[in-house]
Amino acid sequence: DTGVSQDPRHKITKRGQNVTFRCDPISEHNRLYWYRQTLGQGPEFLTYFQNEAQLEKSRLLSDRFSAERPKGSFSTLEIQRTEQGDSAMYLCASIKSPRSEQYFGPGTRLTVT
Amino acid sequence: AQSVTQLDSHVSVSEGTPVLLRCNYSSSYSPSLFWYVQHPNKGLQLLLKYTSAATLVKGINGFEAEFKKSETSFHLTKPSAHMSDAAEYFCVVSDPGANFGNEKLTFGTGTRLTIIP
């Protein structure tokens, strides 16, 4: 257990539905990262926050995706109008910047049917 | 831009024999390099990290890696494999100097390590 938690661990949804995932980072960590991992691949960067500010979004993050980190604590990642291509493991990581290692949560596995 | 190439998608070794997982990186500035391990249905766990200190880095569970700037390599080794080492291993680079302070991790495609009893 790294101290980073994610909820839910598994989500099955029908195409077109909206889903929201939550990440609770290690409390003293100022940065929070979201990654997506598809089958047989390494995780890919989606977006990150420094405290409550979202500083960068990957081109992988389409307009259907939105992320928030209110008050610089937990973060949510919402996917609107899900598509089958959204099926993946969504990973959250937190870090006490700078130059420290990122601690990963267990991930949320999304299956879109 | 930062990138990582893991040269073997699958490595099989016998229990008790040495392990070598190969990784080459590309980065513009002064990268940090990591190896993470992912066991089935488990989260990513940090094995070791290099952040511009000693070039030979020791990690958990007997693993170590050597940073070779001239060869742009960061290979992972272990003298004697154990059954519990069977997992997916990812070589990872982070270069905030090249990414406006963003410490995002760029992962390789992974190497699946199989241990033969």
Interface residues (C-beta under 8 A of the other chain):
Chain A: T2 R31 Y33 Y35 G40 Q41 G42 P43 E44 F45 Y48 L55 E56 L91 A93 I95 S97 P98 R99 E101 Q102 Y103 F104 G105 P106 G107
Chain B: S32 F34 Y36 K42 G43 L44 Q45 L46 K49 T51 F90 V92 P96 F100 G101 N102 E103 K104 L105 T106 F107 G108 T109 G110
